[in-house]
Amino acid sequence: MLILCVLDENESTRFNAIGKAIPDISPKVLTDTLKNLESDGLISRKLYAEIPPRVEYSLTDLGKSLMPVLDQLISWAITNFDKIAKDGDNPRQ
């Protein structure tokens, strides 16, 4: 979800820029997640024939269509954060 949000903020984004935007993600997890998102059709990967090679990622139309749903989920989470955090302090048994 974080990767999709980063890509939504930019037209196209390089691997290192995504990693900097999500500092707690390891390069392996980022690589695996990008591959999965690409195979799911949510992002596209464009390789430029340069030295060194440059790769940029962007949302596909399918990925862009998911963003309003994610935006609503994020908004709900922000609105309800205090209640969720408070209830998390008292686990149900």
PDB file of N, CA, C and O in Angstrom, chain B, residues numbered from 101:
ATOM      1  N   MET B 101       0.823  -1.181   0.000  1.00  0.00           N
ATOM      2  CA  MET B 101       0.000   0.000   0.000  1.00  0.00           C
ATOM      3  C   MET B 101       0.874   1.254   0.000  1.00  0.00           C
ATOM      4  O   MET B 101       0.578   2.221  -0.701  1.00  0.00           O
ATOM      5  N   LEU B 102       1.937   1.234   0.778  1.00  0.00           N
ATOM      6  CA  LEU B 102       2.827   2.395   0.826  1.00  0.00           C
ATOM      7  C   LEU B 102       3.474   2.658  -0.534  1.00  0.00           C
ATOM      8  O   LEU B 102       3.598   3.806  -0.959  1.00  0.00           O
ATOM      9  N   ILE B 103       3.875   1.608  -1.197  1.00  0.00           N
ATOM     10  CA  ILE B 103       4.499   1.765  -2.509  1.00  0.00           C
ATOM     11  C   ILE B 103       3.507   2.376  -3.491  1.00  0.00           C
ATOM     12  O   ILE B 103       3.868   3.263  -4.264  1.00  0.00           O
ATOM     13  N   LEU B 104       2.271   1.915  -3.470  1.00  0.00           N
ATOM     14  CA  LEU B 104       1.252   2.474  -4.353  1.00  0.00           C
ATOM     15  C   LEU B 104       1.037   3.953  -4.052  1.00  0.00           C
ATOM     16  O   LEU B 104       0.867   4.752  -4.974  1.00  0.00           O
ATOM     17  N   CYS B 105       1.042   4.325  -2.783  1.00  0.00           N
ATOM     18  CA  CYS B 105       0.870   5.736  -2.413  1.00  0.00           C
ATOM     19  C   CYS B 105       2.045   6.585  -2.896  1.00  0.00           C
ATOM     20  O   CYS B 105       1.848   7.704  -3.370  1.00  0.00           O
ATOM     21  N   VAL B 106       3.257   6.061  -2.780  1.00  0.00           N
ATOM     22  CA  VAL B 106       4.438   6.788  -3.273  1.00  0.00           C
ATOM     23  C   VAL B 106       4.337   6.984  -4.784  1.00  0.00           C
ATOM     24  O   VAL B 106       4.605   8.074  -5.290  1.00  0.00           O
ATOM     25  N   LEU B 107       3.952   5.935  -5.499  1.00  0.00           N
ATOM     26  CA  LEU B 107       3.835   6.037  -6.953  1.00  0.00           C
ATOM     27  C   LEU B 107       2.686   6.954  -7.359  1.00  0.00           C
ATOM     28  O   LEU B 107       2.748   7.595  -8.408  1.00  0.00           O
ATOM     29  N   ASP B 108       1.644   7.022  -6.544  1.00  0.00           N
ATOM     30  CA  ASP B 108       0.521   7.903  -6.838  1.00  0.00           C
ATOM     31  C   ASP B 108       0.917   9.370  -6.731  1.00  0.00           C
ATOM     32  O   ASP B 108       0.358  10.219  -7.425  1.00  0.00           O
ATOM     33  N   GLU B 109       1.877   9.668  -5.866  1.00  0.00           N
ATOM     34  CA  GLU B 109       2.317  11.051  -5.672  1.00  0.00           C
ATOM     35  C   GLU B 109       3.206  11.547  -6.807  1.00  0.00           C
ATOM     36  O   GLU B 109       3.379  12.754  -6.972  1.00  0.00           O
ATOM     37  N   ASN B 110       3.763  10.641  -7.582  1.00  0.00           N
ATOM     38  CA  ASN B 110       4.709  11.002  -8.639  1.00  0.00           C
ATOM     39  C   ASN B 110       4.285  10.348  -9.951  1.00  0.00           C
ATOM     40  O   ASN B 110       3.683   9.274  -9.953  1.00  0.00           O
ATOM     41  N   GLU B 111       4.598  10.991 -11.043  1.00  0.00           N
ATOM     42  CA  GLU B 111       4.274  10.421 -12.357  1.00  0.00           C
ATOM     43  C   GLU B 111       5.009   9.103 -12.568  1.00  0.00           C
ATOM     44  O   GLU B 111       4.407   8.105 -12.963  1.00  0.00           O
ATOM     45  N   SER B 112       6.297   9.105 -12.306  1.00  0.00           N
ATOM     46  CA  SER B 112       7.107   7.889 -12.358  1.00  0.00           C
ATOM     47  C   SER B 112       8.218   8.040 -11.332  1.00  0.00           C
ATOM     48  O   SER B 112       8.676   9.146 -11.044  1.00  0.00           O
ATOM     49  N   THR B 113       8.645   6.901 -10.784  1.00  0.00           N
ATOM     50  CA  THR B 113       9.569   6.941  -9.662  1.00  0.00           C
ATOM     51  C   THR B 113      10.618   5.848  -9.812  1.00  0.00           C
ATOM     52  O   THR B 113      10.314   4.720 -10.198  1.00  0.00           O
ATOM     53  N   ARG B 114      11.845   6.203  -9.502  1.00  0.00           N
ATOM     54  CA  ARG B 114      12.933   5.235  -9.544  1.00  0.00           C
ATOM     55  C   ARG B 114      12.983   4.421  -8.253  1.00  0.00           C
ATOM     56  O   ARG B 114      12.469   4.833  -7.213  1.00  0.00           O
ATOM     57  N   PHE B 115      13.613   3.266  -8.353  1.00  0.00           N
ATOM     58  CA  PHE B 115      13.714   2.324  -7.234  1.00  0.00           C
ATOM     59  C   PHE B 115      14.254   3.012  -5.979  1.00  0.00           C
ATOM     60  O   PHE B 115      13.659   2.898  -4.907  1.00  0.00           O
ATOM     61  N   ASN B 116      15.370   3.720  -6.104  1.00  0.00           N
ATOM     62  CA  ASN B 116      15.992   4.360  -4.936  1.00  0.00           C
ATOM     63  C   ASN B 116      15.094   5.403  -4.307  1.00  0.00           C
ATOM     64  O   ASN B 116      15.092   5.563  -3.086  1.00  0.00           O
ATOM     65  N   ALA B 117      14.326   6.121  -5.125  1.00  0.00           N
ATOM     66  CA  ALA B 117      13.415   7.132  -4.590  1.00  0.00           C
ATOM     67  C   ALA B 117      12.290   6.475  -3.787  1.00  0.00           C
ATOM     68  O   ALA B 117      11.860   7.006  -2.762  1.00  0.00           O
ATOM     69  N   ILE B 118      11.822   5.330  -4.253  1.00  0.00           N
ATOM     70  CA  ILE B 118      10.794   4.599  -3.501  1.00  0.00           C
ATOM     71  C   ILE B 118      11.388   4.143  -2.165  1.00  0.00           C
ATOM     72  O   ILE B 118      10.749   4.272  -1.121  1.00  0.00           O
ATOM     73  N   GLY B 119      12.610   3.611  -2.204  1.00  0.00           N
ATOM     74  CA  GLY B 119      13.281   3.168  -0.990  1.00  0.00           C
ATOM     75  C   GLY B 119      13.497   4.293   0.000  1.00  0.00           C
ATOM     76  O   GLY B 119      13.367   4.086   1.207  1.00  0.00           O
ATOM     77  N   LYS B 120      13.823   5.479  -0.486  1.00  0.00           N
ATOM     78  CA  LYS B 120      14.009   6.633   0.404  1.00  0.00           C
ATOM     79  C   LYS B 120      12.686   7.085   1.003  1.00  0.00           C
ATOM     80  O   LYS B 120      12.646   7.543   2.145  1.00  0.00           O
ATOM     81  N   ALA B 121      11.602   6.962   0.242  1.00  0.00           N
ATOM     82  CA  ALA B 121      10.285   7.365   0.735  1.00  0.00           C
ATOM     83  C   ALA B 121       9.757   6.386   1.787  1.00  0.00           C
ATOM     84  O   ALA B 121       8.923   6.748   2.617  1.00  0.00           O
ATOM     85  N   ILE B 122      10.250   5.144   1.744  1.00  0.00           N
ATOM     86  CA  ILE B 122       9.854   4.109   2.710  1.00  0.00           C
ATOM     87  C   ILE B 122      11.136   3.570   3.328  1.00  0.00           C
ATOM     88  O   ILE B 122      11.582   2.482   2.962  1.00  0.00           O
ATOM     89  N   PRO B 123      11.736   4.306   4.256  1.00  0.00           N
ATOM     90  CA  PRO B 123      13.081   3.958   4.737  1.00  0.00           C
ATOM     91  C   PRO B 123      13.184   2.623   5.469  1.00  0.00           C
ATOM     92  O   PRO B 123      14.274   2.056   5.532  1.00  0.00           O
ATOM     93  N   ASP B 124      12.116   2.111   6.014  1.00  0.00           N
ATOM     94  CA  ASP B 124      12.196   0.856   6.765  1.00  0.00           C
ATOM     95  C   ASP B 124      12.090  -0.392   5.899  1.00  0.00           C
ATOM     96  O   ASP B 124      12.138  -1.505   6.423  1.00  0.00           O
ATOM     97  N   ILE B 125      11.945  -0.232   4.578  1.00  0.00           N
ATOM     98  CA  ILE B 125      11.804  -1.387   3.698  1.00  0.00           C
ATOM     99  C   ILE B 125      13.188  -1.808   3.198  1.00  0.00           C
ATOM    100  O   ILE B 125      14.000  -0.970   2.805  1.00  0.00           O
ATOM    101  N   SER B 126      13.438  -3.099   3.219  1.00  0.00           N
ATOM    102  CA  SER B 126      14.731  -3.592   2.725  1.00  0.00           C
ATOM    103  C   SER B 126      14.696  -3.639   1.194  1.00  0.00           C
ATOM    104  O   SER B 126      13.620  -3.745   0.605  1.00  0.00           O
ATOM    105  N   PRO B 127      15.857  -3.562   0.551  1.00  0.00           N
ATOM    106  CA  PRO B 127      15.880  -3.655  -0.915  1.00  0.00           C
ATOM    107  C   PRO B 127      15.255  -4.940  -1.443  1.00  0.00           C
ATOM    108  O   PRO B 127      14.603  -4.924  -2.487  1.00  0.00           O
ATOM    109  N   LYS B 128      15.445  -6.050  -0.741  1.00  0.00           N
ATOM    110  CA  LYS B 128      14.866  -7.320  -1.196  1.00  0.00           C
ATOM    111  C   LYS B 128      13.349  -7.287  -1.135  1.00  0.00           C
ATOM    112  O   LYS B 128      12.676  -7.700  -2.080  1.00  0.00           O
ATOM    113  N   VAL B 129      12.810  -6.798  -0.029  1.00  0.00           N
ATOM    114  CA  VAL B 129      11.355  -6.720   0.107  1.00  0.00           C
ATOM    115  C   VAL B 129      10.787  -5.744  -0.919  1.00  0.00           C
ATOM    116  O   VAL B 129       9.736  -6.006  -1.505  1.00  0.00           O
ATOM    117  N   LEU B 130      11.468  -4.625  -1.140  1.00  0.00           N
ATOM    118  CA  LEU B 130      11.015  -3.659  -2.139  1.00  0.00           C
ATOM    119  C   LEU B 130      11.014  -4.290  -3.528  1.00  0.00           C
ATOM    120  O   LEU B 130      10.046  -4.149  -4.275  1.00  0.00           O
ATOM    121  N   THR B 131      12.088  -4.979  -3.871  1.00  0.00           N
ATOM    122  CA  THR B 131      12.173  -5.648  -5.173  1.00  0.00           C
ATOM    123  C   THR B 131      11.059  -6.672  -5.348  1.00  0.00           C
ATOM    124  O   THR B 131      10.382  -6.694  -6.376  1.00  0.00           O
ATOM    125  N   ASP B 132      10.873  -7.519  -4.339  1.00  0.00           N
ATOM    126  CA  ASP B 132       9.835  -8.553  -4.412  1.00  0.00           C
ATOM    127  C   ASP B 132       8.443  -7.937  -4.525  1.00  0.00           C
ATOM    128  O   ASP B 132       7.608  -8.411  -5.296  1.00  0.00           O
ATOM    129  N   THR B 133       8.199  -6.889  -3.761  1.00  0.00           N
ATOM    130  CA  THR B 133       6.884  -6.244  -3.780  1.00  0.00           C
ATOM    131  C   THR B 133       6.622  -5.578  -5.122  1.00  0.00           C
ATOM    132  O   THR B 133       5.517  -5.668  -5.657  1.00  0.00           O
ATOM    133  N   LEU B 134       7.643  -4.904  -5.672  1.00  0.00           N
ATOM    134  CA  LEU B 134       7.477  -4.288  -6.989  1.00  0.00           C
ATOM    135  C   LEU B 134       7.175  -5.343  -8.051  1.00  0.00           C
ATOM    136  O   LEU B 134       6.332  -5.127  -8.921  1.00  0.00           O
ATOM    137  N   LYS B 135       7.861  -6.480  -7.981  1.00  0.00           N
ATOM    138  CA  LYS B 135       7.603  -7.564  -8.938  1.00  0.00           C
ATOM    139  C   LYS B 135       6.164  -8.070  -8.813  1.00  0.00           C
ATOM    140  O   LYS B 135       5.492  -8.308  -9.817  1.00  0.00           O
ATOM    141  N   ASN B 136       5.705  -8.230  -7.579  1.00  0.00           N
ATOM    142  CA  ASN B 136       4.337  -8.701  -7.360  1.00  0.00           C
ATOM    143  C   ASN B 136       3.306  -7.689  -7.856  1.00  0.00           C
ATOM    144  O   ASN B 136       2.320  -8.062  -8.492  1.00  0.00           O
ATOM    145  N   LEU B 137       3.535  -6.418  -7.565  1.00  0.00           N
ATOM    146  CA  LEU B 137       2.605  -5.382  -8.022  1.00  0.00           C
ATOM    147  C   LEU B 137       2.577  -5.302  -9.545  1.00  0.00           C
ATOM    148  O   LEU B 137       1.530  -5.056 -10.145  1.00  0.00           O
ATOM    149  N   GLU B 138       3.742  -5.513 -10.162  1.00  0.00           N
ATOM    150  CA  GLU B 138       3.798  -5.510 -11.626  1.00  0.00           C
ATOM    151  C   GLU B 138       3.058  -6.722 -12.193  1.00  0.00           C
ATOM    152  O   GLU B 138       2.302  -6.595 -13.156  1.00  0.00           O
ATOM    153  N   SER B 139       3.274  -7.887 -11.600  1.00  0.00           N
ATOM    154  CA  SER B 139       2.594  -9.090 -12.109  1.00  0.00           C
ATOM    155  C   SER B 139       1.085  -9.011 -11.878  1.00  0.00           C
ATOM    156  O   SER B 139       0.317  -9.620 -12.623  1.00  0.00           O
ATOM    157  N   ASP B 140       0.657  -8.277 -10.869  1.00  0.00           N
ATOM    158  CA  ASP B 140      -0.773  -8.078 -10.611  1.00  0.00           C
ATOM    159  C   ASP B 140      -1.378  -7.015 -11.529  1.00  0.00           C
ATOM    160  O   ASP B 140      -2.595  -6.833 -11.557  1.00  0.00           O
ATOM    161  N   GLY B 141      -0.522  -6.312 -12.280  1.00  0.00           N
ATOM    162  CA  GLY B 141      -1.007  -5.300 -13.205  1.00  0.00           C
ATOM    163  C   GLY B 141      -1.270  -3.945 -12.583  1.00  0.00           C
ATOM    164  O   GLY B 141      -1.906  -3.094 -13.204  1.00  0.00           O
ATOM    165  N   LEU B 142      -0.785  -3.727 -11.348  1.00  0.00           N
ATOM    166  CA  LEU B 142      -1.033  -2.454 -10.676  1.00  0.00           C
ATOM    167  C   LEU B 142       0.023  -1.398 -10.989  1.00  0.00           C
ATOM    168  O   LEU B 142      -0.255  -0.201 -10.924  1.00  0.00           O
ATOM    169  N   ILE B 143       1.233  -1.842 -11.328  1.00  0.00           N
ATOM    170  CA  ILE B 143       2.300  -0.904 -11.695  1.00  0.00           C
ATOM    171  C   ILE B 143       2.960  -1.371 -12.984  1.00  0.00           C
ATOM    172  O   ILE B 143       2.868  -2.534 -13.377  1.00  0.00           O
ATOM    173  N   SER B 144       3.627  -0.422 -13.623  1.00  0.00           N
ATOM    174  CA  SER B 144       4.417  -0.769 -14.803  1.00  0.00           C
ATOM    175  C   SER B 144       5.870  -0.409 -14.529  1.00  0.00           C
ATOM    176  O   SER B 144       6.175   0.486 -13.740  1.00  0.00           O
ATOM    177  N   ARG B 145       6.734  -1.117 -15.191  1.00  0.00           N
ATOM    178  CA  ARG B 145       8.183  -0.939 -15.046  1.00  0.00           C
ATOM    179  C   ARG B 145       8.733  -0.570 -16.411  1.00  0.00           C
ATOM    180  O   ARG B 145       8.504  -1.277 -17.393  1.00  0.00           O
ATOM    181  N   LYS B 146       9.461   0.540 -16.472  1.00  0.00           N
ATOM    182  CA  LYS B 146      10.036   0.975 -17.743  1.00  0.00           C
ATOM    183  C   LYS B 146      11.550   1.022 -17.605  1.00  0.00           C
ATOM    184  O   LYS B 146      12.093   1.712 -16.743  1.00  0.00           O
ATOM    185  N   LEU B 147      12.219   0.272 -18.476  1.00  0.00           N
ATOM    186  CA  LEU B 147      13.674   0.214 -18.481  1.00  0.00           C
ATOM    187  C   LEU B 147      14.195   1.093 -19.605  1.00  0.00           C
ATOM    188  O   LEU B 147      13.787   0.946 -20.757  1.00  0.00           O
ATOM    189  N   TYR B 148      15.094   2.002 -19.269  1.00  0.00           N
ATOM    190  CA  TYR B 148      15.702   2.893 -20.253  1.00  0.00           C
ATOM    191  C   TYR B 148      17.073   2.336 -20.634  1.00  0.00           C
ATOM    192  O   TYR B 148      17.855   1.942 -19.769  1.00  0.00           O
ATOM    193  N   ALA B 149      17.349   2.308 -21.913  1.00  0.00           N
ATOM    194  CA  ALA B 149      18.617   1.779 -22.420  1.00  0.00           C
ATOM    195  C   ALA B 149      19.710   2.827 -22.243  1.00  0.00           C
ATOM    196  O   ALA B 149      20.116   3.485 -23.201  1.00  0.00           O
ATOM    197  N   GLU B 150      20.169   2.968 -21.035  1.00  0.00           N
ATOM    198  CA  GLU B 150      21.221   3.922 -20.691  1.00  0.00           C
ATOM    199  C   GLU B 150      22.289   3.188 -19.896  1.00  0.00           C
ATOM    200  O   GLU B 150      22.088   2.061 -19.443  1.00  0.00           O
ATOM    201  N   ILE B 151      23.414   3.842 -19.740  1.00  0.00           N
ATOM    202  CA  ILE B 151      24.463   3.287 -18.893  1.00  0.00           C
ATOM    203  C   ILE B 151      24.738   4.302 -17.794  1.00  0.00           C
ATOM    204  O   ILE B 151      25.155   5.419 -18.102  1.00  0.00           O
ATOM    205  N   PRO B 152      24.525   3.968 -16.534  1.00  0.00           N
ATOM    206  CA  PRO B 152      23.920   2.722 -16.064  1.00  0.00           C
ATOM    207  C   PRO B 152      22.426   2.683 -16.399  1.00  0.00           C
ATOM    208  O   PRO B 152      21.803   3.724 -16.610  1.00  0.00           O
ATOM    209  N   PRO B 153      21.860   1.477 -16.446  1.00  0.00           N
ATOM    210  CA  PRO B 153      20.438   1.365 -16.775  1.00  0.00           C
ATOM    211  C   PRO B 153      19.571   2.129 -15.777  1.00  0.00           C
ATOM    212  O   PRO B 153      19.866   2.174 -14.582  1.00  0.00           O
ATOM    213  N   ARG B 154      18.522   2.712 -16.278  1.00  0.00           N
ATOM    214  CA  ARG B 154      17.578   3.448 -15.430  1.00  0.00           C
ATOM    215  C   ARG B 154      16.229   2.751 -15.537  1.00  0.00           C
ATOM    216  O   ARG B 154      15.756   2.443 -16.631  1.00  0.00           O
ATOM    217  N   VAL B 155      15.623   2.512 -14.387  1.00  0.00           N
ATOM    218  CA  VAL B 155      14.314   1.868 -14.329  1.00  0.00           C
ATOM    219  C   VAL B 155      13.375   2.785 -13.562  1.00  0.00           C
ATOM    220  O   VAL B 155      13.713   3.287 -12.490  1.00  0.00           O
ATOM    221  N   GLU B 156      12.192   2.997 -14.125  1.00  0.00           N
ATOM    222  CA  GLU B 156      11.178   3.804 -13.453  1.00  0.00           C
ATOM    223  C   GLU B 156       9.889   3.006 -13.327  1.00  0.00           C
ATOM    224  O   GLU B 156       9.536   2.215 -14.202  1.00  0.00           O
ATOM    225  N   TYR B 157       9.206   3.229 -12.233  1.00  0.00           N
ATOM    226  CA  TYR B 157       7.944   2.563 -11.951  1.00  0.00           C
ATOM    227  C   TYR B 157       6.830   3.598 -11.921  1.00  0.00           C
ATOM    228  O   TYR B 157       7.033   4.736 -11.496  1.00  0.00           O
ATOM    229  N   SER B 158       5.651   3.189 -12.378  1.00  0.00           N
ATOM    230  CA  SER B 158       4.486   4.066 -12.331  1.00  0.00           C
ATOM    231  C   SER B 158       3.224   3.219 -12.196  1.00  0.00           C
ATOM    232  O   SER B 158       3.230   2.018 -12.467  1.00  0.00           O
ATOM    233  N   LEU B 159       2.153   3.863 -11.776  1.00  0.00           N
ATOM    234  CA  LEU B 159       0.881   3.169 -11.657  1.00  0.00           C
ATOM    235  C   LEU B 159       0.287   2.932 -13.040  1.00  0.00           C
ATOM    236  O   LEU B 159       0.374   3.788 -13.920  1.00  0.00           O
ATOM    237  N   THR B 160      -0.306   1.780 -13.217  1.00  0.00           N
ATOM    238  CA  THR B 160      -1.080   1.513 -14.430  1.00  0.00           C
ATOM    239  C   THR B 160      -2.479   2.107 -14.218  1.00  0.00           C
ATOM    240  O   THR B 160      -2.788   2.615 -13.140  1.00  0.00           O
ATOM    241  N   ASP B 161      -3.306   2.037 -15.239  1.00  0.00           N
ATOM    242  CA  ASP B 161      -4.686   2.502 -15.084  1.00  0.00           C
ATOM    243  C   ASP B 161      -5.396   1.701 -13.989  1.00  0.00           C
ATOM    244  O   ASP B 161      -6.187   2.252 -13.224  1.00  0.00           O
ATOM    245  N   LEU B 162      -5.107   0.399 -13.920  1.00  0.00           N
ATOM    246  CA  LEU B 162      -5.700  -0.429 -12.871  1.00  0.00           C
ATOM    247  C   LEU B 162      -5.241   0.050 -11.489  1.00  0.00           C
ATOM    248  O   LEU B 162      -6.048   0.156 -10.565  1.00  0.00           O
ATOM    249  N   GLY B 163      -3.948   0.339 -11.355  1.00  0.00           N
ATOM    250  CA  GLY B 163      -3.420   0.850 -10.093  1.00  0.00           C
ATOM    251  C   GLY B 163      -4.022   2.195  -9.729  1.00  0.00           C
ATOM    252  O   GLY B 163      -4.346   2.446  -8.568  1.00  0.00           O
ATOM    253  N   LYS B 164      -4.172   3.064 -10.732  1.00  0.00           N
ATOM    254  CA  LYS B 164      -4.781   4.375 -10.476  1.00  0.00           C
ATOM    255  C   LYS B 164      -6.229   4.221 -10.020  1.00  0.00           C
ATOM    256  O   LYS B 164      -6.707   4.999  -9.194  1.00  0.00           O
ATOM    257  N   SER B 165      -6.929   3.222 -10.556  1.00  0.00           N
ATOM    258  CA  SER B 165      -8.328   3.023 -10.171  1.00  0.00           C
ATOM    259  C   SER B 165      -8.456   2.537  -8.734  1.00  0.00           C
ATOM    260  O   SER B 165      -9.513   2.695  -8.124  1.00  0.00           O
ATOM    261  N   LEU B 166      -7.396   1.947  -8.181  1.00  0.00           N
ATOM    262  CA  LEU B 166      -7.402   1.482  -6.798  1.00  0.00           C
ATOM    263  C   LEU B 166      -7.179   2.620  -5.805  1.00  0.00           C
ATOM    264  O   LEU B 166      -7.591   2.510  -4.650  1.00  0.00           O
ATOM    265  N   MET B 167      -6.547   3.691  -6.221  1.00  0.00           N
ATOM    266  CA  MET B 167      -6.148   4.751  -5.297  1.00  0.00           C
ATOM    267  C   MET B 167      -7.304   5.421  -4.557  1.00  0.00           C
ATOM    268  O   MET B 167      -7.153   5.702  -3.368  1.00  0.00           O
ATOM    269  N   PRO B 168      -8.440   5.693  -5.181  1.00  0.00           N
ATOM    270  CA  PRO B 168      -9.544   6.283  -4.398  1.00  0.00           C
ATOM    271  C   PRO B 168      -9.986   5.385  -3.240  1.00  0.00           C
ATOM    272  O   PRO B 168     -10.354   5.882  -2.176  1.00  0.00           O
ATOM    273  N   VAL B 169      -9.951   4.077  -3.444  1.00  0.00           N
ATOM    274  CA  VAL B 169     -10.318   3.135  -2.386  1.00  0.00           C
ATOM    275  C   VAL B 169      -9.282   3.198  -1.268  1.00  0.00           C
ATOM    276  O   VAL B 169      -9.640   3.241  -0.091  1.00  0.00           O
ATOM    277  N   LEU B 170      -8.003   3.204  -1.630  1.00  0.00           N
ATOM    278  CA  LEU B 170      -6.946   3.297  -0.618  1.00  0.00           C
ATOM    279  C   LEU B 170      -7.018   4.630   0.114  1.00  0.00           C
ATOM    280  O   LEU B 170      -6.810   4.681   1.327  1.00  0.00           O
ATOM    281  N   ASP B 171      -7.309   5.708  -0.606  1.00  0.00           N
ATOM    282  CA  ASP B 171      -7.443   7.023   0.030  1.00  0.00           C
ATOM    283  C   ASP B 171      -8.557   7.012   1.076  1.00  0.00           C
ATOM    284  O   ASP B 171      -8.411   7.598   2.149  1.00  0.00           O
ATOM    285  N   GLN B 172      -9.667   6.346   0.762  1.00  0.00           N
ATOM    286  CA  GLN B 172     -10.760   6.236   1.734  1.00  0.00           C
ATOM    287  C   GLN B 172     -10.334   5.420   2.949  1.00  0.00           C
ATOM    288  O   GLN B 172     -10.663   5.768   4.083  1.00  0.00           O
ATOM    289  N   LEU B 173      -9.607   4.343   2.711  1.00  0.00           N
ATOM    290  CA  LEU B 173      -9.124   3.511   3.815  1.00  0.00           C
ATOM    291  C   LEU B 173      -8.165   4.298   4.713  1.00  0.00           C
ATOM    292  O   LEU B 173      -8.245   4.216   5.938  1.00  0.00           O
ATOM    293  N   ILE B 174      -7.273   5.048   4.102  1.00  0.00           N
ATOM    294  CA  ILE B 174      -6.321   5.864   4.869  1.00  0.00           C
ATOM    295  C   ILE B 174      -7.062   6.920   5.672  1.00  0.00           C
ATOM    296  O   ILE B 174      -6.754   7.143   6.843  1.00  0.00           O
ATOM    297  N   SER B 175      -8.029   7.566   5.053  1.00  0.00           N
ATOM    298  CA  SER B 175      -8.822   8.581   5.739  1.00  0.00           C
ATOM    299  C   SER B 175      -9.563   7.978   6.932  1.00  0.00           C
ATOM    300  O   SER B 175      -9.606   8.573   8.009  1.00  0.00           O
ATOM    301  N   TRP B 176     -10.143   6.798   6.733  1.00  0.00           N
ATOM    302  CA  TRP B 176     -10.837   6.116   7.829  1.00  0.00           C
ATOM    303  C   TRP B 176      -9.871   5.804   8.969  1.00  0.00           C
ATOM    304  O   TRP B 176     -10.197   6.006  10.139  1.00  0.00           O
ATOM    305  N   ALA B 177      -8.689   5.315   8.625  1.00  0.00           N
ATOM    306  CA  ALA B 177      -7.698   4.958   9.645  1.00  0.00           C
ATOM    307  C   ALA B 177      -7.250   6.185  10.431  1.00  0.00           C
ATOM    308  O   ALA B 177      -7.090   6.116  11.650  1.00  0.00           O
ATOM    309  N   ILE B 178      -7.047   7.307   9.744  1.00  0.00           N
ATOM    310  CA  ILE B 178      -6.646   8.540  10.428  1.00  0.00           C
ATOM    311  C   ILE B 178      -7.755   9.010  11.365  1.00  0.00           C
ATOM    312  O   ILE B 178      -7.494   9.393  12.505  1.00  0.00           O
ATOM    313  N   THR B 179      -8.984   8.978  10.877  1.00  0.00           N
ATOM    314  CA  THR B 179     -10.127   9.409  11.681  1.00  0.00           C
ATOM    315  C   THR B 179     -10.301   8.547  12.920  1.00  0.00           C
ATOM    316  O   THR B 179     -10.657   9.056  13.983  1.00  0.00           O
ATOM    317  N   ASN B 180     -10.056   7.262  12.798  1.00  0.00           N
ATOM    318  CA  ASN B 180     -10.311   6.323  13.897  1.00  0.00           C
ATOM    319  C   ASN B 180      -9.064   5.881  14.647  1.00  0.00           C
ATOM    320  O   ASN B 180      -9.125   4.969  15.471  1.00  0.00           O
ATOM    321  N   PHE B 181      -7.934   6.520  14.368  1.00  0.00           N
ATOM    322  CA  PHE B 181      -6.665   6.092  14.961  1.00  0.00           C
ATOM    323  C   PHE B 181      -6.717   6.054  16.484  1.00  0.00           C
ATOM    324  O   PHE B 181      -6.302   5.066  17.089  1.00  0.00           O
ATOM    325  N   ASP B 182      -7.224   7.122  17.114  1.00  0.00           N
ATOM    326  CA  ASP B 182      -7.234   7.181  18.579  1.00  0.00           C
ATOM    327  C   ASP B 182      -8.073   6.060  19.169  1.00  0.00           C
ATOM    328  O   ASP B 182      -7.672   5.441  20.155  1.00  0.00           O
ATOM    329  N   LYS B 183      -9.224   5.794  18.583  1.00  0.00           N
ATOM    330  CA  LYS B 183     -10.082   4.715  19.092  1.00  0.00           C
ATOM    331  C   LYS B 183      -9.404   3.362  18.915  1.00  0.00           C
ATOM    332  O   LYS B 183      -9.442   2.522  19.815  1.00  0.00           O
ATOM    333  N   ILE B 184      -8.787   3.151  17.760  1.00  0.00           N
ATOM    334  CA  ILE B 184      -8.112   1.883  17.508  1.00  0.00           C
ATOM    335  C   ILE B 184      -6.948   1.702  18.476  1.00  0.00           C
ATOM    336  O   ILE B 184      -6.762   0.620  19.033  1.00  0.00           O
ATOM    337  N   ALA B 185      -6.169   2.756  18.674  1.00  0.00           N
ATOM    338  CA  ALA B 185      -5.019   2.681  19.580  1.00  0.00           C
ATOM    339  C   ALA B 185      -5.476   2.431  21.009  1.00  0.00           C
ATOM    340  O   ALA B 185      -4.857   1.648  21.731  1.00  0.00           O
ATOM    341  N   LYS B 186      -6.552   3.089  21.423  1.00  0.00           N
ATOM    342  CA  LYS B 186      -7.068   2.908  22.783  1.00  0.00           C
ATOM    343  C   LYS B 186      -7.570   1.480  22.970  1.00  0.00           C
ATOM    344  O   LYS B 186      -7.267   0.845  23.980  1.00  0.00           O
ATOM    345  N   ASP B 187      -8.335   0.968  22.003  1.00  0.00           N
ATOM    346  CA  ASP B 187      -8.845  -0.396  22.097  1.00  0.00           C
ATOM    347  C   ASP B 187      -7.711  -1.416  22.037  1.00  0.00           C
ATOM    348  O   ASP B 187      -7.827  -2.509  22.591  1.00  0.00           O
ATOM    349  N   GLY B 188      -6.623  -1.062  21.369  1.00  0.00           N
ATOM    350  CA  GLY B 188      -5.479  -1.959  21.286  1.00  0.00           C
ATOM    351  C   GLY B 188      -4.784  -2.138  22.626  1.00  0.00           C
ATOM    352  O   GLY B 188      -4.094  -3.133  22.851  1.00  0.00           O
ATOM    353  N   ASP B 189      -4.974  -1.151  23.531  1.00  0.00           N
ATOM    354  CA  ASP B 189      -4.376  -1.251  24.859  1.00  0.00           C
ATOM    355  C   ASP B 189      -5.133  -2.215  25.753  1.00  0.00           C
ATOM    356  O   ASP B 189      -4.611  -2.664  26.773  1.00  0.00           O
ATOM    357  N   ASN B 190      -6.375  -2.537  25.370  1.00  0.00           N
ATOM    358  CA  ASN B 190      -7.211  -3.443  26.151  1.00  0.00           C
ATOM    359  C   ASN B 190      -7.623  -4.619  25.291  1.00  0.00           C
ATOM    360  O   ASN B 190      -8.756  -4.664  24.812  1.00  0.00           O
ATOM    361  N   PRO B 191      -6.721  -5.580  25.084  1.00  0.00           N
ATOM    362  CA  PRO B 191      -7.071  -6.711  24.216  1.00  0.00           C
ATOM    363  C   PRO B 191      -8.246  -7.496  24.757  1.00  0.00           C
ATOM    364  O   PRO B 191      -8.368  -7.713  25.963  1.00  0.00           O
ATOM    365  N   ARG B 192      -9.106  -7.917  23.851  1.00  0.00           N
ATOM    366  CA  ARG B 192     -10.273  -8.729  24.229  1.00  0.00           C
ATOM    367  C   ARG B 192      -9.822 -10.170  24.451  1.00  0.00           C
ATOM    368  O   ARG B 192      -8.948 -10.687  23.754  1.00  0.00           O
ATOM    369  N   GLN B 193     -10.434 -10.787  25.426  1.00  0.00           N
ATOM    370  CA  GLN B 193     -10.061 -12.170  25.721  1.00  0.00           C
ATOM    371  C   GLN B 193     -11.212 -13.099  25.540  1.00  0.00           C
ATOM    372  O   GLN B 193     -11.071 -14.304  25.747  1.00  0.00           O
TER     373      GLN B 193
END
